[in-house]
């Protein structure tokens, strides 16, 4: 198993890599499945290692230096057990299948409003700003029990945060993360003041009650609110946009989704597998670990490429093909991570995607391309920033 290679197999900063990382992942999977990047991080591209590492309880996130994003250590995403357990407990009941039935109805209402405006304007729309963002942002505000203030500010701060969470952020990107964290913290404090003045049912009230009982600190309330603001629309927006993009490019997939309800879950899972929104999760070793023949010392950063694992041909034959009929009985995709930090919002994410895909295909047949697609991929996030479409039947 090779570790050192003359060329950088995973050139995270290279525009060609960011445009299409999958050929690079494929090469690394063959040449060095356990790869020490020139950036000093260990990179994993095979399903076998990635899925094992997600469940390795010896790894830490709490001890990773988050730099200006360090307030996220006060959220589940940045904490190890036992603090993680309390932070996760504060969230779980808001994201159960039963709870999500309610948020599904909210998402439907916000989508119906958005579609009414789109139809009035003639049926052409930007899937990012006219559908994905309003539906996901307004729904997560309902869930938190906060007014939908500063929609554009939340979006910009989330984008700046995401851009700075890559493997090798520039000075400008690091400064952007610092600004975004300050912005989120001020916004969260403002919403907390509003809630204390006139309580509304929702996640925020429940976090404040936990603070009152001494189960959470104020920093943990703010950290959790910041996390939910960001994850409540970022990846899920990309799932919705990637799905609508596939429907526009492959009307047969939209027709299959519309005509056969039994196929719908598999189509959503295949969208997540083929263009996994979050490319990797990051962990640090606390003790030496051995992967294959390679010993990795304590204190090393691991870049665990869930997106590369989702394209491993050992597990997903012909992996670049969008094939919603593939046999997934051997292994599931890893787009939601797994283990202790596995995505808390995955039931909600699937439900909101289902609301959008079902409503658009059933009411309008599907969607057609209406202009050039604009991409904003970083090494961390696969993103479409502008997707012009037209409702098929208009
Ligand atoms: C398609 C949509 C989504 C994708 C692909 C996604 C992906 C992920 C991934 C990969 C992680 C693991 C991070 C890690 O291990 O370091 C994660 C964690 C998390 N996600 Fe999601 N997510 C999505 C939607 C959501 C939504 C809608 C919410 C809630 C509103 C949410 C809440 C969370 C939370 C709270 C965590 C941290 C869990 C923990 O550390 O215990 N996610 N997500």
Boltz pocket constraint, residues with backbone or C-beta under 6 A from the ligand:
constraints:
  - pocket:
      binder: B
      contacts: [[A, 76], [A, 77], [A, 78], [A, 88], [A, 91], [A, 140], [A, 227], [A, 228], [A, 231], [A, 232], [A, 233], [A, 235], [A, 236], [A, 237], [A, 239], [A, 277], [A, 278], [A, 280], [A, 281], [A, 282], [A, 334], [A, 335], [A, 336], [A, 337], [A, 338], [A, 340], [A, 341], [A, 342], [A, 343], [A, 344], [A, 345], [A, 346], [A, 348], [A, 349]]
      max_distance: 6.0
